[in-house]
Amino acid sequence: MMDIFKLKRLGIFAGGVLFGTAGIKILSSRDAKKVYTNCTAAVLRAKECLMKTATTVQENAEDILAEAQQINEERAAREAANEEETAEVNAGADEFKEVE
């Protein structure tokens, strides 16, 4: 009974070695190398496309940031001008009250 299990294990091992050897031969064949080359080329094209998209997004984000900063500067300038006008109006009102 033990001899059958030993032979079975030996057969499975030999089959695995044979299958592994055939797999290595298939994976290292010229056709497989062509497939690997084409896949690598496709990945490089995809990378290039993604980099272009990322650059465009980054440029747009920089433009948006610059415009937002400009809007905030203009708003701060308007608020400062409004505060000056309010101060002048209040000063004039104070003078008017003193004259009465």
Helices and strands as residue ranges (DSSP letters): H 2-27, H 30-99
